[in-house]
Amino acid sequence: MQGPNLFALAWRNLWRHRRRTLLTLSSIAFGTFFAWMFTGLGDSNWRQMIDLAARMGGGHVTLQHAEYLESPTLSRSVSQTKLLADLAAEDPEVARVMTRISGNMILASAARNQGAGFIAFDSTAEDPDTLSLLEAIEVGEPWSEKQRGVIVLGAKLAERLRVEVGNKVVYTVTDKHGEIVQEAVRVSGLLRTGAPTVDSRLALLPIDDLRASLGYAEGEAGQVAVFLRDQRAADRVAARLGQRIEEQARSEVSAIPWQRLQPELAGFIAMKVGGTWVMEVIIMLLVAAGIFNTIFVSVMERMREFGILRAIGWSPGQLGRLVMAESVWLAVVGIALGVLVTAWPYWYLNTVGVDLMAAVGIGEDAEVAGIAMTTMMHVDIYPENALLIACACVLATLLSGVYPAWKAGHVDPAETIRLV
């Protein structure tokens, strides 16, 4: 009997016990459904958190002084920002490149003093796609191109300083030569990100104002922020940029992926991703156990039938392939049902999402490593992860049929024909 006939016979065999087959197909379908949805939820959430961290700091890859990471002082600046930005922009995986200065300062109002971090940037070049903090300005506005002597404060930081939009504050920084510099500026806006760490200790400044205060030359900055089309390319892009900088710029600049700049966030995400995969392995094992039980029980019920087939000339290989064909049918139909079951929930959670704060009361101030966690649940799985789960489910189904197939192919006709 040829292969195609074996598949036709295997299909009929599956429906001799309709209820058992439907239960098995349901386990495969819902197993893949949960695996796809949990993975898609993780892929979406972690991508959003990584992109948000990049948009709140130094990008997915940061070009900065080689010693800045170990000793973050404003004297360790980058002077060839135009050349570095051009080198980064030439990489096909780079979307945008921005120049910034970041560090720490002391802010003083008429009421009190407060330590804070700051980011200085060019408001004419940046937008919420590169600096998400611009979306969080809830009172006032950032500065215009001609506006000078202004600052945007985190809402909680402003509360601690007891200032409002329009009030003046004085910031104190140490310039590139180690001298203490003070400048009076007017509060032009307040920002609220939902991350308490950010809202209580961050300020935004015009980069040209801060350059003048720090004694930087034109074009000199603290870092060049590189934004990628896909955050998963951070390591390889950093390696390529590091090599190109060494070959062409020959400066004391390092290309650092976001994982090194945000180790707490990277560790948190790695832990969560690992937990998701462990859970999915458990789901697959449970699905495989159910499939194995179905196929094995089916084989044991048909031992006399297999013995008769052996007696009339079927080979052990044909019997084994017949049982494996049943496994193939289960895998194919189960995955197809899984796609049907997943389609509408995936579409809804991908396009609309669920507000967890409204649904289960998750607070809006949840954060990890200073990055606010979104309360909107979306699902957006990477295609390769979806394919990997489907292949794993098919492989688990086929492996579940190996022993029953071997058992079917090694029946003893003389013994099994006598079974009643």
C-alpha positions as CSV (number, residue, x, y, z in Angstrom):
1,M,0.0,0.0,0.0
2,Q,1.5,3.4,-1.0
3,G,1.9,6.5,1.1
4,P,-1.2,8.4,-0.1
5,N,-3.4,5.4,0.7
6,L,-1.8,5.2,4.2
7,F,-2.8,8.9,4.8
8,A,-6.4,8.3,3.7
9,L,-6.6,5.2,5.9
10,A,-5.0,7.1,8.8
11,W,-7.7,9.8,8.4
12,R,-10.5,7.3,8.6
13,N,-8.9,5.6,11.6
14,L,-8.8,8.9,13.6
15,W,-12.6,9.3,13.3
16,R,-13.4,5.8,14.5
17,H,-13.4,7.3,18.0
18,R,-14.7,10.8,17.2
19,R,-14.9,12.1,20.8
20,R,-11.3,11.0,21.7
21,T,-10.0,12.6,18.5
22,L,-11.8,15.9,19.1
23,L,-10.5,16.1,22.6
24,T,-7.0,15.5,21.3
25,L,-7.3,18.1,18.6
26,S,-8.8,20.5,21.2
27,S,-5.7,20.1,23.4
28,I,-3.4,20.8,20.5
29,A,-5.4,23.8,19.4
30,F,-5.7,25.4,22.9
31,G,-2.0,24.5,23.7
32,T,-0.8,26.5,20.7
33,F,-3.3,29.2,21.4
34,F,-2.0,29.8,25.0
35,A,1.6,29.5,23.8
36,W,1.1,32.0,21.0
37,M,-0.8,34.5,23.2
38,F,1.6,34.3,26.1
39,T,4.6,34.7,23.8
40,G,2.9,37.5,21.9
41,L,2.0,39.3,25.2
42,G,5.6,39.1,26.3
43,D,7.0,40.1,22.9
44,S,4.8,43.2,22.8
45,N,5.3,44.3,26.4
46,W,9.1,43.8,26.4
47,R,9.5,45.5,23.1
48,Q,7.5,48.5,24.4
49,M,9.5,48.7,27.5
50,I,12.9,48.5,25.7
51,D,11.8,51.1,23.1
52,L,10.5,53.4,25.9
53,A,13.8,53.0,27.8
54,A,15.7,53.9,24.6
55,R,13.4,56.9,24.0
56,M,13.9,58.1,27.6
57,G,17.7,57.8,27.5
58,G,20.5,57.0,25.1
59,G,18.8,55.0,22.4
60,H,19.1,51.3,21.6
61,V,22.8,51.9,21.1
62,T,24.7,54.7,22.7
63,L,27.9,56.2,21.4
64,Q,29.7,57.8,24.3
65,H,33.2,58.3,25.9
66,A,34.9,55.0,26.5
67,E,35.3,55.8,30.3
68,Y,31.9,57.4,30.8
69,L,30.1,54.2,31.9
70,E,32.6,53.6,34.7
71,S,33.0,57.3,35.7
72,P,30.0,59.3,34.4
73,T,31.3,62.9,34.6
74,L,30.6,65.7,32.1
75,S,34.3,66.1,31.4
76,R,34.1,62.8,29.4
77,S,32.4,64.2,26.4
78,V,32.2,63.4,22.7
79,S,33.6,66.0,20.3
80,Q,33.0,64.4,16.9
81,T,29.3,64.0,17.1
82,K,28.6,64.9,13.5
83,L,31.0,62.3,12.2
84,L,29.7,59.7,14.7
85,A,26.1,60.5,13.7
86,D,26.9,60.1,10.0
87,L,28.7,56.7,10.6
88,A,25.7,55.5,12.6
89,A,23.1,56.7,10.0
90,E,24.9,54.7,7.3
91,D,24.0,51.4,9.0
92,P,20.9,49.8,7.4
93,E,19.4,48.8,10.8
94,V,19.6,52.3,12.2
95,A,16.4,54.4,12.0
96,R,17.4,57.7,13.6
97,V,20.4,59.3,15.4
98,M,20.3,62.1,18.0
99,T,22.8,64.1,20.0
100,R,22.3,64.7,23.7
101,I,23.9,65.6,27.0
102,S,22.8,63.9,30.2
103,G,24.1,64.0,33.8
104,N,23.2,65.2,37.3
105,M,22.6,68.7,38.7
106,I,21.4,70.4,41.8
107,L,18.2,72.5,41.4
108,A,17.4,75.3,43.8
109,S,14.2,77.3,44.2
110,A,13.3,80.0,46.8
111,A,11.9,77.2,49.0
112,R,14.4,74.4,48.8
113,N,17.2,72.5,47.0
114,Q,16.9,69.1,45.2
115,G,19.2,66.8,43.3
116,A,18.1,65.8,39.9
117,G,19.2,64.2,36.6
118,F,18.9,66.0,33.3
119,I,18.7,65.4,29.6
120,A,19.7,68.2,27.2
121,F,18.5,67.9,23.6
122,D,17.7,69.8,20.5
123,S,13.9,70.4,20.4
124,T,14.0,71.2,16.7
125,A,15.4,67.7,15.9
126,E,13.7,65.5,18.4
127,D,10.1,64.4,18.7
128,P,8.2,61.8,20.8
129,D,9.5,59.0,18.5
130,T,13.0,59.6,19.9
131,L,12.3,61.3,23.2
132,S,9.1,59.9,24.8
133,L,9.3,62.4,27.6
134,L,7.9,65.0,25.2
135,E,4.6,63.2,25.3
136,A,4.5,63.4,29.0
137,I,4.6,67.2,29.3
138,E,1.1,67.8,30.8
139,V,1.5,71.5,31.7
140,G,3.2,74.1,29.6
141,E,5.4,73.2,26.6
142,P,9.1,72.6,25.6
143,W,11.1,75.5,24.3
144,S,11.1,76.9,20.8
145,E,14.2,77.3,18.7
146,K,14.9,80.8,19.8
147,Q,13.9,80.4,23.4
148,R,16.7,80.3,25.9
149,G,17.0,80.1,29.7
150,V,14.2,77.6,30.2
151,I,13.7,74.2,31.8
152,V,11.1,71.4,32.0
153,L,10.7,69.7,35.4
154,G,9.2,66.4,36.4
155,A,5.8,67.1,38.1
156,K,6.9,65.6,41.5
157,L,10.2,67.3,41.3
158,A,8.4,70.7,40.8
159,E,6.2,69.8,43.8
160,R,9.3,69.2,46.0
161,L,10.9,72.5,44.8
162,R,7.5,74.2,45.3
163,V,7.6,75.8,41.9
164,E,5.1,76.1,39.0
165,V,5.3,77.0,35.3
166,G,6.7,80.5,35.0
167,N,8.8,80.4,38.2
168,K,12.6,80.5,38.2
169,V,15.0,77.9,39.5
170,V,18.8,77.8,39.6
171,Y,20.7,74.8,38.5
172,T,24.3,73.9,39.5
173,V,26.5,71.7,37.5
174,T,30.2,70.9,37.2
175,D,31.5,71.9,33.8
176,K,34.0,70.0,31.6
177,H,37.0,71.6,33.4
178,G,35.7,70.7,36.9
179,E,34.4,74.2,37.7
180,I,31.1,74.7,39.4
181,V,28.6,76.6,37.2
182,Q,25.2,78.1,38.2
183,E,22.5,79.3,35.8
184,A,19.1,80.8,36.5
185,V,16.3,79.4,34.2
186,R,12.5,79.7,34.0
187,V,10.2,76.6,34.3
188,S,8.4,76.3,30.9
189,G,6.7,72.9,31.5
190,L,6.0,70.0,33.8
191,L,6.1,66.3,32.8
192,R,4.4,63.3,34.2
193,T,5.5,59.9,32.9
194,G,3.8,57.6,35.4
195,A,7.3,56.4,36.7
196,P,7.8,57.9,40.1
197,T,11.6,57.8,39.8
198,V,11.5,59.9,36.6
199,D,8.8,62.3,37.7
200,S,10.6,63.1,40.9
201,R,14.1,63.6,39.6
202,L,14.3,64.5,36.0
203,A,14.7,67.8,34.1
204,L,14.9,68.7,30.4
205,L,17.1,71.5,29.0
206,P,18.0,73.0,25.6
207,I,21.3,71.5,24.5
208,D,22.8,74.8,23.3
209,D,22.2,76.5,26.6
210,L,23.9,73.6,28.5
211,R,26.8,73.5,26.0
212,A,27.5,77.1,26.8
213,S,27.3,76.5,30.5
214,L,29.6,73.5,30.4
215,G,32.1,75.1,28.2
216,Y,31.5,72.6,25.3
217,A,32.5,73.4,21.8
218,E,29.9,73.6,19.0
219,G,28.8,70.1,18.2
220,E,30.3,68.6,21.4
221,A,27.9,66.5,23.5
222,G,27.7,63.8,26.1
223,Q,26.4,61.0,23.8
224,V,25.0,60.1,20.4
225,A,21.8,58.2,20.8
226,V,21.2,55.6,18.0
227,F,17.6,54.3,17.5
228,L,17.1,51.0,15.7
229,R,14.3,49.6,13.6
230,D,14.4,46.4,15.7
231,Q,15.7,46.5,19.3
232,R,16.9,42.9,19.0
233,A,19.7,44.1,16.7
234,A,21.4,46.2,19.4
235,D,24.3,43.9,20.1
236,R,25.3,43.4,16.4
237,V,24.8,47.0,15.5
238,A,26.9,48.1,18.5
239,A,29.7,45.7,17.4
240,R,29.6,47.1,13.8
241,L,29.6,50.7,15.0
242,G,32.4,50.1,17.4
243,Q,34.5,48.6,14.6
244,R,33.7,51.5,12.2
245,I,34.4,54.1,14.9
246,E,37.8,52.5,15.6
247,E,38.6,52.4,11.8
248,Q,37.4,55.9,10.8
249,A,36.9,58.2,13.8
250,R,39.8,56.9,15.9
251,S,38.4,58.5,19.0
252,E,37.9,57.3,22.6
253,V,34.2,56.4,21.9
254,S,32.5,53.2,22.7
255,A,29.3,51.8,21.1
256,I,27.2,50.4,24.0
257,P,23.9,48.4,23.6
258,W,21.0,49.2,25.8
259,Q,21.5,46.0,27.8
260,R,24.7,47.4,29.3
261,L,23.2,50.8,30.0
262,Q,20.0,49.3,31.5
263,P,21.2,46.1,33.3
264,E,18.2,46.0,35.7
265,L,15.7,46.2,32.8
266,A,17.7,43.6,30.8
267,G,17.8,41.2,33.8
268,F,14.0,41.7,34.5
269,I,13.1,41.0,30.9
270,A,15.4,38.0,30.6
271,M,13.9,36.5,33.8
272,K,10.3,37.1,32.4
273,V,11.2,35.7,29.0
274,G,12.8,32.6,30.6
275,G,9.7,32.1,32.7
276,T,7.4,32.3,29.7
277,W,9.4,29.7,27.8
278,V,9.5,27.3,30.8
279,M,5.7,27.6,31.0
280,E,5.3,27.0,27.3
281,V,7.6,23.9,27.6
282,I,5.3,22.6,30.3
283,I,2.2,23.3,28.1
284,M,3.9,21.4,25.2
285,L,4.7,18.4,27.5
286,L,1.1,18.2,28.7
287,V,-0.2,18.4,25.2
288,A,2.3,15.7,24.1
289,A,1.3,13.5,27.0
290,G,-2.3,13.8,25.9
291,I,-1.5,13.0,22.3
292,F,0.7,10.0,23.3
293,N,-2.1,8.7,25.4
294,T,-4.6,9.0,22.5
295,I,-2.4,7.3,20.0
296,F,-1.1,4.6,22.3
297,V,-4.6,3.6,23.5
298,S,-5.7,3.6,19.8
299,V,-2.9,1.3,18.9
300,M,-3.5,-1.1,21.9
301,E,-7.2,-1.3,20.9
302,R,-6.2,-2.4,17.4
303,M,-3.5,-4.9,18.2
304,R,-5.6,-7.8,16.7
305,E,-6.3,-5.7,13.6
306,F,-2.6,-5.0,13.2
307,G,-1.9,-8.7,13.6
308,I,-4.3,-9.6,10.8
309,L,-2.7,-6.9,8.6
310,R,0.7,-8.5,9.3
311,A,-0.6,-11.9,8.5
312,I,-1.9,-10.8,5.1
313,G,1.3,-9.2,4.1
314,W,1.7,-5.8,5.6
315,S,5.3,-5.0,6.6
316,P,6.3,-3.5,10.1
317,G,7.3,-0.4,8.2
318,Q,3.8,0.1,6.7
319,L,2.1,-0.4,10.1
320,G,4.5,2.1,11.7
321,R,4.0,4.6,8.9
322,L,0.2,4.2,9.3
323,V,0.4,5.2,12.9
324,M,2.8,8.1,12.2
325,A,0.4,9.3,9.5
326,E,-2.3,9.5,12.2
327,S,0.1,11.7,14.2
328,V,0.7,13.9,11.2
329,W,-3.0,14.4,10.7
330,L,-3.4,15.3,14.4
331,A,-0.6,17.8,14.1
332,V,-1.8,19.5,10.9
333,V,-5.5,19.7,11.9
334,G,-4.6,20.7,15.5
335,I,-2.4,23.6,14.3
336,A,-5.1,24.7,11.8
337,L,-7.7,24.7,14.6
338,G,-5.2,26.6,16.8
339,V,-4.9,29.3,14.1
340,L,-8.7,29.5,14.0
341,V,-9.1,29.7,17.8
342,T,-6.3,32.3,18.1
343,A,-7.3,34.6,15.2
344,W,-10.0,36.8,16.7
345,P,-8.5,37.1,20.3
346,Y,-5.1,37.9,18.7
347,W,-6.6,40.5,16.4
348,Y,-8.5,42.2,19.2
349,L,-5.6,42.3,21.6
350,N,-3.2,43.4,18.8
351,T,-5.4,46.3,17.6
352,V,-7.5,47.3,20.6
353,G,-5.9,45.8,23.7
354,V,-7.1,45.6,27.3
355,D,-6.6,48.3,29.9
356,L,-5.4,46.3,32.9
357,M,-5.8,49.3,35.2
358,A,-9.5,49.4,34.4
359,A,-9.9,45.7,34.4
360,V,-8.0,44.5,37.5
361,G,-6.9,47.8,39.1
362,I,-3.2,47.7,38.4
363,G,-1.7,51.0,39.5
364,E,-0.5,53.5,37.0
365,D,2.8,54.1,38.9
366,A,4.3,50.6,38.2
367,E,7.9,50.8,37.0
368,V,11.0,48.7,36.4
369,A,14.4,50.4,36.5
370,G,12.8,53.8,36.2
371,I,10.7,52.7,33.2
372,A,7.0,53.0,33.5
373,M,5.1,49.8,32.8
374,T,2.2,50.2,30.4
375,T,-1.2,49.2,31.8
376,M,-2.5,48.4,28.3
377,M,-2.2,44.7,27.4
378,H,-1.4,44.2,23.7
379,V,-0.3,41.0,21.9
380,D,2.2,41.2,19.0
381,I,4.3,38.1,18.5
382,Y,7.5,38.0,16.5
383,P,6.9,35.8,13.4
384,E,9.8,33.6,14.1
385,N,8.5,32.9,17.6
386,A,5.1,32.0,16.2
387,L,6.7,29.6,13.7
388,L,8.9,28.1,16.4
389,I,5.9,27.4,18.6
390,A,4.0,25.8,15.6
391,C,7.0,23.7,14.7
392,A,7.5,22.6,18.4
393,C,3.9,21.6,18.6
394,V,4.2,19.5,15.3
395,L,7.4,17.9,16.6
396,A,5.8,17.1,19.9
397,T,2.9,15.4,18.2
398,L,5.1,13.4,15.9
399,L,7.4,12.3,18.7
400,S,4.3,11.2,20.6
401,G,3.5,8.8,17.8
402,V,7.0,7.2,17.6
403,Y,6.6,4.6,20.3
404,P,3.0,3.6,19.4
405,A,4.2,3.3,15.7
406,W,7.1,1.1,16.8
407,K,4.7,-1.0,18.9
408,A,2.2,-1.4,16.0
409,G,5.0,-2.4,13.7
410,H,6.3,-5.2,16.0
411,V,3.1,-7.1,16.7
412,D,3.2,-10.9,16.7
413,P,0.5,-12.0,14.3
414,A,0.2,-15.5,15.9
415,E,-0.4,-13.9,19.3
416,T,-2.5,-10.9,18.5
417,I,-5.0,-12.7,16.1
418,R,-6.1,-14.8,19.1
419,L,-7.0,-11.7,21.1
420,V,-10.8,-11.2,21.5
